[in-house]
């Protein structure tokens, strides 16, 4: 059994998951780097974590596949013998805007909920037995500002993130007092995710959003990772909370 705490991060090959994994490595955690399809990117994250002094294993699993989730957690237990932190970050969306109701395929709706909601619950449930054995276990879920207030995101994504908010609060009650459960809700975030959503309008719209934000910029993956680490390591009496990370935009507009 490793003497260092261990964190499992789903969807850790890029974006928030990658940033959170590396930030936790910097704070003394060994890692389980989950990915669904991007094996090379996950291996790069693991290699960078090792360069920072952490042990790191990669674990392929579609979080919507319960059998794959169980195998992943068993592999983590076999490698480390413990689990102290879970970051439920894996998520998907689609490219159908809310105005196009008839263009939304229900199979796409089901896939988004399978990953973002059922997947989050399945991973949590599979990890709980190990987390119960940890000294100070914590779970942090990646929600979104559109799970708290209306936004331009596709219907299934917004609804799924609202479900993540609800599950976070319900799980906090169910798993307390030993396991703390919180969530982060980023606003418009710089990087690949929003580039995919906004396309050629990315620079213009991100600049406009930054000007409307009290802190005059949009959130980064590093900002979100810093908050995740804080919730894991520095907030022993905080549970059931959803921390908005948007530079004050939603609080002032």
C-alpha positions as CSV (number, residue, x, y, z in Angstrom):
1,X,0.0,0.0,0.0
2,X,1.3,3.4,-0.9
3,X,1.8,5.9,1.9
4,X,0.7,8.8,-0.1
5,X,-3.0,9.7,-0.6
6,X,-4.6,8.6,-3.8
7,X,-7.0,10.4,-6.1
8,X,-9.0,9.0,-9.0
9,X,-9.9,11.6,-11.6
10,X,-12.4,10.7,-14.3
11,X,-12.0,12.4,-17.7
12,X,-8.5,13.3,-16.8
13,X,-6.9,13.3,-20.2
14,X,-7.6,17.0,-20.9
15,X,-9.1,20.2,-19.6
16,X,-10.3,20.4,-16.0
17,X,-9.5,16.7,-15.4
18,X,-5.9,17.1,-16.6
19,X,-5.4,20.3,-14.6
20,X,-6.9,18.7,-11.5
21,X,-4.8,15.6,-11.8
22,X,-1.6,17.5,-12.0
23,X,-2.6,19.9,-9.2
24,X,-3.3,17.0,-6.9
25,X,0.1,15.5,-7.9
26,X,1.7,18.7,-6.9
27,X,-0.1,18.4,-3.5
28,X,1.3,15.0,-2.8
29,X,-1.3,12.7,-4.3
30,X,-0.7,9.6,-6.4
31,X,-3.2,9.3,-9.3
32,X,-5.6,7.1,-11.2
33,X,-5.9,8.9,-14.5
34,X,-9.2,7.8,-16.1
35,X,-9.9,8.2,-19.8
36,X,-12.6,6.9,-22.2
37,X,-10.8,7.1,-25.6
38,X,-7.8,9.4,-25.4
39,X,-5.1,6.9,-24.3
40,X,-2.1,8.8,-25.5
41,X,-3.3,12.0,-23.8
42,X,-3.9,10.1,-20.6
43,X,-0.5,8.6,-20.8
44,X,1.0,12.1,-21.2
45,X,-0.8,13.3,-18.0
46,X,0.5,10.3,-16.1
47,X,4.0,10.8,-17.3
48,X,3.9,14.5,-16.3
49,X,2.5,13.5,-12.9
50,X,5.4,11.1,-12.4
51,X,7.9,13.8,-13.4
52,X,6.4,15.8,-10.5
53,X,7.1,13.0,-8.0
54,X,3.7,11.2,-8.1
55,X,2.9,7.6,-8.9
56,X,0.3,7.5,-11.7
57,X,-1.6,4.8,-13.4
58,X,-4.0,5.2,-16.4
59,X,-7.4,3.5,-16.4
60,X,-9.6,3.2,-19.4
61,X,-13.3,3.2,-18.7
62,X,-16.4,4.7,-20.1
63,X,-18.0,5.9,-16.9
64,X,-21.5,5.1,-18.4
65,X,-20.4,1.4,-18.4
66,X,-20.9,0.0,-14.9
67,X,-18.8,-3.1,-15.5
68,X,-15.9,-1.0,-16.8
69,X,-16.2,1.3,-13.8
70,X,-16.0,-1.6,-11.4
71,X,-12.9,-3.0,-13.2
72,X,-11.3,0.5,-13.0
73,X,-11.8,0.8,-9.2
74,X,-10.6,-2.8,-8.7
75,X,-7.5,-2.0,-10.6
76,X,-6.9,1.1,-8.6
77,X,-7.3,-0.9,-5.4
78,X,-4.9,-3.5,-6.6
79,X,-2.3,-0.9,-7.5
80,X,-2.5,1.3,-4.4
81,X,-4.7,-0.4,-1.8
82,X,-6.5,2.8,-1.0
83,X,-8.4,5.7,-2.3
84,X,-8.7,9.1,-0.6
85,X,-10.2,11.4,-3.2
86,X,-12.6,11.1,-6.2
87,X,-13.0,13.8,-8.8
88,X,-16.0,13.1,-11.0
89,X,-15.1,15.2,-14.0
90,X,-16.0,13.0,-17.1
91,X,-18.6,14.7,-19.2
92,X,-20.0,15.0,-22.7
93,X,-22.3,17.3,-24.6
94,X,-23.8,17.8,-28.1
95,X,-23.9,20.6,-30.6
96,X,-27.6,21.2,-30.8
97,X,-28.6,24.7,-29.5
98,X,-31.7,25.1,-27.4
99,X,-33.6,26.8,-30.2
100,X,-33.5,23.7,-32.3
101,X,-35.8,21.4,-30.3
102,X,-36.7,19.2,-33.2
103,X,-33.0,18.6,-34.1
104,X,-32.3,17.0,-30.7
105,X,-32.1,13.2,-31.0
106,X,-33.2,11.4,-27.9
107,X,-30.3,9.0,-28.3
108,X,-28.0,12.0,-27.8
109,X,-30.0,13.0,-24.7
110,X,-29.6,9.5,-23.3
111,X,-25.9,9.5,-23.9
112,X,-25.3,12.8,-22.2
113,X,-27.2,11.7,-19.2
114,X,-25.5,8.3,-19.2
115,X,-22.1,9.9,-18.9
116,X,-22.8,13.0,-16.9
117,X,-25.3,11.7,-14.4
118,X,-25.4,7.9,-14.3
119,X,-21.7,7.8,-14.8
120,X,-21.0,10.1,-11.9
121,X,-23.2,8.1,-9.7
122,X,-21.8,4.7,-10.8
123,X,-18.2,5.8,-10.2
124,X,-19.1,7.3,-6.8
125,X,-20.9,4.2,-5.7
126,X,-18.0,2.0,-6.8
127,X,-15.5,4.1,-4.9
128,X,-17.4,4.5,-1.6
129,X,-16.1,1.3,0.0
130,X,-12.5,2.4,-0.4
131,X,-13.3,6.0,0.5
132,X,-14.9,4.9,3.7
133,X,-11.5,3.5,4.8
134,X,-9.6,6.7,4.2
135,X,-8.8,9.2,7.0
136,X,-10.3,12.3,5.3
137,X,-12.0,11.3,2.1
138,X,-13.5,13.8,-0.3
139,X,-15.5,13.8,-3.5
140,X,-15.6,16.8,-5.9
141,X,-18.0,16.7,-8.9
142,X,-17.7,18.9,-12.0
143,X,-21.0,20.7,-12.5
144,X,-21.5,23.9,-14.5
145,X,-23.0,27.3,-14.1
146,X,-25.7,26.2,-16.5
147,X,-26.8,23.7,-13.9
148,X,-27.7,26.6,-11.7
149,X,-29.1,29.2,-14.1
150,X,-30.3,29.2,-17.7
151,X,-27.6,29.5,-20.4
152,X,-27.1,28.8,-24.1
153,X,-25.9,25.2,-23.6
154,X,-27.9,22.3,-25.2
155,X,-30.8,21.0,-23.2
156,X,-29.4,17.7,-22.1
157,X,-26.1,19.2,-21.0
158,X,-27.8,21.9,-18.9
159,X,-30.3,19.4,-17.4
160,X,-27.5,16.9,-16.7
161,X,-25.5,19.5,-14.8
162,X,-28.5,20.5,-12.8
163,X,-28.8,16.8,-11.9
164,X,-25.1,16.8,-10.8
165,X,-25.9,19.7,-8.5
166,X,-28.8,17.8,-6.9
167,X,-26.8,14.6,-6.6
168,X,-23.9,16.4,-5.0
169,X,-26.2,17.7,-2.2
170,X,-28.0,14.4,-1.8
171,X,-24.8,12.4,-1.7
172,X,-23.4,14.8,0.9
173,X,-26.2,14.0,3.2
174,X,-26.0,10.3,2.5
175,X,-22.3,9.9,2.8
176,X,-21.7,12.2,5.8
177,X,-20.2,12.6,8.3
178,X,-17.1,10.8,7.0
179,X,-17.1,11.5,3.3
180,X,-17.4,15.1,2.1
181,X,-19.1,15.8,-1.3
182,X,-18.9,19.1,-3.1
183,X,-19.0,20.4,-6.6
184,X,-17.5,23.1,-8.8
185,X,-19.6,25.0,-11.3
186,X,-17.3,26.8,-13.8
187,X,-18.6,29.5,-16.1
188,X,-17.3,30.2,-19.6
189,X,-13.9,28.5,-19.6
190,X,-10.9,29.3,-21.9
191,X,-9.7,26.4,-24.0
192,X,-10.7,23.5,-26.1
193,X,-14.1,22.8,-24.7
194,X,-15.4,26.3,-25.5
195,X,-13.5,26.4,-28.8
196,X,-15.5,23.4,-29.9
197,X,-18.8,25.0,-28.8
198,X,-18.2,28.5,-30.2
199,X,-16.1,27.7,-33.3
200,X,-15.1,30.8,-35.3
201,X,-16.8,33.0,-32.7
202,X,-14.6,31.9,-29.9
203,X,-12.3,34.9,-29.6
204,X,-15.0,37.5,-30.0
205,X,-17.5,35.9,-27.6
206,X,-14.9,35.1,-25.0
207,X,-13.6,38.7,-25.1
208,X,-17.1,40.0,-24.7
209,X,-17.8,37.7,-21.7
210,X,-14.5,38.8,-20.1
211,X,-15.4,42.4,-20.4
212,X,-18.7,41.7,-18.6
213,X,-17.0,39.8,-15.8
214,X,-15.9,41.7,-12.6
215,X,-12.5,40.0,-12.7
216,X,-12.2,40.8,-16.4
217,X,-11.3,37.4,-17.7
218,X,-12.9,34.0,-18.2
219,X,-12.1,31.0,-16.1
220,X,-9.3,28.6,-16.9
221,X,-8.9,24.9,-16.2
222,X,-6.1,25.9,-13.7
223,X,-8.6,28.1,-11.8
224,X,-11.0,25.2,-11.5
225,X,-8.3,22.8,-10.5
226,X,-7.1,25.1,-7.7
227,X,-10.7,25.2,-6.3
228,X,-10.9,21.4,-6.5
229,X,-7.7,21.0,-4.6
230,X,-8.9,23.5,-2.0
231,X,-12.1,21.6,-1.5
232,X,-10.1,18.3,-1.1
233,X,-7.4,19.6,1.2
234,X,-8.4,22.8,3.0
235,X,-12.1,22.8,3.7
236,X,-12.8,20.1,6.4
237,X,-16.2,21.5,7.4
238,X,-17.6,22.1,3.9
239,X,-19.9,19.6,2.3
240,X,-22.9,19.7,0.0
241,X,-21.7,23.0,-1.6
242,X,-21.5,24.0,-5.2
243,X,-18.7,26.5,-5.8
244,X,-19.3,28.9,-8.7
245,X,-16.1,29.8,-10.6
246,X,-16.9,32.5,-13.1
247,X,-15.1,35.6,-11.9
248,X,-18.3,37.0,-10.5
249,X,-20.2,37.0,-13.7
250,X,-23.3,35.2,-12.6
251,X,-23.4,37.1,-9.3
252,X,-23.5,40.5,-11.0
253,X,-25.4,40.1,-14.2
